[in-house]
Amino acid sequence: MSETTARRLRLQCEAVLNSFLTFERGREYSSHDADDMPADLRADLEDYGWDGEAWTYDDFLNEADDALSLTWKEGEPLEVLFCCGGPNVYLTYDPVEGAAIEGYWGGDRYALIGPDVDRMAAHWRELAELLTLD
């Protein structure tokens, strides 16, 4: 894999994770007192379209709109597609293999793993379970 491709895949995977982490931090403040939210976090959330109101159950379900596709059935791995076409970026979770944000470009692959990715996978798994109830 070329250095340019590796960097592009890493940056795209990190961008997907960072958007989740930004919303995670925002939900924490929003559920208590959004007035105490740090200015940089407020600006990041406004860039993502947050209107300054507390998060609701519907907002939680609407996060599914951030994904291009969400594939999950009870007992099977979770797969969430965030970017397609250059590079393709997925969040995957398998109870045996764990969670990863995986980027693919021209036959090359980059995987981002760690506790933040595990939390992101748990969040999307919960979201997938709620969506299958509707």
Secondary structure as the mmCIF struct_conf table of DSSP 4:
data_model
#
loop_
_struct_conf.conf_type_id
_struct_conf.id
_struct_conf.beg_label_comp_id
_struct_conf.beg_label_asym_id
_struct_conf.beg_label_seq_id
_struct_conf.end_label_comp_id
_struct_conf.end_label_asym_id
_struct_conf.end_label_seq_id
HELX_RH_AL_P HELX_RH_AL_P1 GLU A 3 SER A 30
TURN_TY1_P TURN_TY1_P1 SER A 31 HIS A 32
HELX_RH_3T_P HELX_RH_3T_P1 ALA A 34 ASP A 36
BEND BEND1 MET A 37 MET A 37
HELX_RH_AL_P HELX_RH_AL_P2 ALA A 39 ASP A 47
TURN_TY1_P TURN_TY1_P2 TYR A 48 GLY A 49
BEND BEND2 GLY A 52 GLU A 53
HELX_LH_PP_P HELX_LH_PP_P1 ALA A 54 TRP A 55
HELX_RH_AL_P HELX_RH_AL_P3 TYR A 57 ASN A 62
HELX_RH_3T_P HELX_RH_3T_P2 GLU A 63 ASP A 66
BEND BEND3 ALA A 67 LEU A 68
STRN STRN1 SER A 69 THR A 71
TURN_TY1_P TURN_TY1_P3 GLU A 74 GLY A 75
BEND BEND4 GLU A 76 GLU A 76
STRN STRN2 LEU A 78 CYS A 83
BEND BEND5 GLY A 85 PRO A 87
STRN STRN3 ASN A 88 ASP A 94
TURN_TY1_P TURN_TY1_P4 PRO A 95 GLU A 97
STRN STRN4 GLY A 98 TRP A 105
TURN_TY1_P TURN_TY1_P5 GLY A 106 GLY A 107
STRN STRN5 ASP A 108 LEU A 112
BEND BEND6 GLY A 114 GLY A 114
HELX_RH_AL_P HELX_RH_AL_P4 PRO A 115 LEU A 133
#
